Amino acid sequence: MNRDDCRHEAERWLRQADADVKAARTSLNGGSFEWAAFQAQQGAEKAVKALWYYCGADPWGHSIVKLIDSFPQTDLSDKMKKLMPDAKKLDKLYIPTRYPNGLPDLIPADVYTHEDGLTAIDSAGTIIAFAQGHIEAKPA
């Protein structure tokens, strides 16, 4: 991809990251705390993938931690390390927020709380803001 195509693809992924977190807020307000947590995780994952695309690379996988750890060596890769605490919180939400067999003898709808959803949304917001700051700050 040329530079303009990379930027365009990054912006598309970043827009969807924003939409995912907007959906997470709607789920949170509706009492679907497990979905709020999962949607927040999805938004953060897409924001990190947007950074990959912005740098002309092709991301693979769903672990935000791994996406940050394996980020192509650029001036940005070291800066991304500060996102690790939020990435670790969010990675823990990828499976158990969706599947009854992710939690012993429980279902996600009975376990996740408003605070869990809010914490996930806050963590995703930190990652998305970081991505926005680095993608939008650069000239096309």
C-alpha positions as CSV (number, residue, x, y, z in Angstrom):
1,M,0.0,0.0,0.0
2,N,1.2,3.5,-0.7
3,R,1.2,6.1,2.1
4,D,-2.3,7.5,1.3
5,D,-3.7,4.0,1.3
6,C,-2.1,3.2,4.6
7,R,-3.5,6.4,6.1
8,H,-7.0,5.7,4.7
9,E,-7.0,2.1,6.1
10,A,-5.8,3.3,9.5
11,E,-8.6,6.0,9.6
12,R,-11.2,3.4,8.7
13,W,-10.1,1.1,11.5
14,L,-10.0,4.0,13.9
15,R,-13.5,5.1,13.0
16,Q,-14.8,1.6,13.7
17,A,-12.9,1.6,17.0
18,D,-14.8,4.7,18.0
19,A,-18.1,3.1,16.9
20,D,-17.3,0.0,19.0
21,V,-16.8,2.2,22.1
22,K,-20.0,4.1,21.4
23,A,-21.8,0.7,21.3
24,A,-20.1,-0.2,24.5
25,R,-21.5,2.9,26.2
26,T,-25.0,2.0,24.9
27,S,-24.6,-1.6,26.3
28,L,-23.4,-0.2,29.6
29,N,-26.3,2.1,29.9
30,G,-28.7,-0.8,29.0
31,G,-27.3,-3.1,31.7
32,S,-25.4,-5.4,29.3
33,F,-22.1,-5.1,31.2
34,E,-20.5,-8.1,29.6
35,W,-21.2,-6.8,26.1
36,A,-19.9,-3.3,27.1
37,A,-16.7,-4.9,28.3
38,F,-16.3,-7.0,25.1
39,Q,-17.2,-4.1,22.8
40,A,-14.6,-1.9,24.6
41,Q,-12.0,-4.6,24.0
42,Q,-12.9,-4.7,20.3
43,G,-12.5,-0.9,20.0
44,A,-9.1,-1.0,21.6
45,E,-8.0,-3.9,19.4
46,K,-9.1,-2.0,16.3
47,A,-7.3,1.1,17.4
48,V,-4.0,-0.7,17.8
49,K,-4.6,-2.4,14.4
50,A,-5.1,1.1,12.9
51,L,-1.6,2.0,14.1
52,W,-0.3,-1.1,12.3
53,Y,-2.0,-0.1,9.1
54,Y,-0.8,3.5,9.5
55,C,2.8,2.2,9.6
56,G,2.2,0.1,6.4
57,A,2.1,-3.2,8.3
58,D,-0.5,-6.0,8.4
59,P,-1.7,-6.9,11.9
60,W,-2.8,-10.4,12.9
61,G,-4.4,-11.7,16.0
62,H,-6.7,-10.5,18.7
63,S,-4.5,-10.0,21.7
64,I,-3.9,-6.3,22.2
65,V,-0.8,-7.1,24.3
66,K,0.7,-9.2,21.5
67,L,-0.2,-6.6,18.9
68,I,1.7,-4.0,21.0
69,D,4.6,-6.4,21.7
70,S,5.1,-7.3,18.1
71,F,4.5,-3.8,16.7
72,P,7.0,-3.1,13.9
73,Q,10.1,-1.3,15.1
74,T,9.4,2.4,14.6
75,D,9.6,5.5,16.8
76,L,6.1,4.6,17.9
77,S,6.8,1.0,19.2
78,D,8.5,2.2,22.4
79,K,5.8,4.8,23.1
80,M,3.1,2.1,22.8
81,K,4.6,0.2,25.8
82,K,2.8,2.7,28.1
83,L,-0.5,1.2,26.9
84,M,0.3,-2.3,28.3
85,P,-1.6,-2.0,31.6
86,D,-4.8,-1.2,29.7
87,A,-4.1,-3.8,27.0
88,K,-3.7,-6.5,29.7
89,K,-7.0,-5.5,31.3
90,L,-8.8,-5.7,28.0
91,D,-7.2,-9.0,26.8
92,K,-8.8,-10.7,29.8
93,L,-12.2,-9.8,28.5
94,Y,-11.9,-11.3,25.0
95,I,-13.4,-14.8,25.7
96,P,-15.1,-14.8,29.1
97,T,-17.4,-11.9,28.3
98,R,-19.0,-13.9,25.5
99,Y,-19.1,-17.6,26.4
100,P,-20.7,-19.5,29.3
101,N,-17.9,-22.0,29.3
102,G,-15.4,-19.1,29.9
103,L,-16.5,-19.0,33.5
104,P,-17.0,-22.1,35.7
105,D,-20.7,-22.7,36.4
106,L,-21.6,-19.1,35.6
107,I,-22.6,-17.0,32.6
108,P,-21.1,-13.6,31.6
109,A,-24.5,-11.8,32.1
110,D,-24.4,-12.8,35.7
111,V,-20.8,-11.9,36.5
112,Y,-19.9,-8.6,34.8
113,T,-20.7,-5.4,36.6
114,H,-21.3,-1.8,35.7
115,E,-17.8,-1.1,37.1
116,D,-16.3,-3.8,34.8
117,G,-17.9,-2.2,31.8
118,L,-16.8,1.3,32.8
119,T,-13.2,0.2,33.4
120,A,-13.1,-1.5,30.0
121,I,-14.5,1.6,28.3
122,D,-11.9,3.8,30.1
123,S,-9.0,1.5,29.1
124,A,-10.2,1.4,25.5
125,G,-10.5,5.2,25.5
126,T,-6.9,5.5,26.6
127,I,-5.8,3.3,23.7
128,I,-8.0,5.0,21.1
129,A,-6.9,8.4,22.2
130,F,-3.3,7.4,21.8
131,A,-4.0,6.0,18.3
132,Q,-5.9,9.1,17.3
133,G,-3.1,11.3,18.5
134,H,-0.5,9.5,16.4
135,I,-2.6,9.0,13.3
136,E,-4.3,12.4,13.1
137,A,-1.2,14.4,14.1
138,K,0.7,13.2,11.0
139,P,0.4,14.9,7.7
140,A,-1.1,12.9,4.8
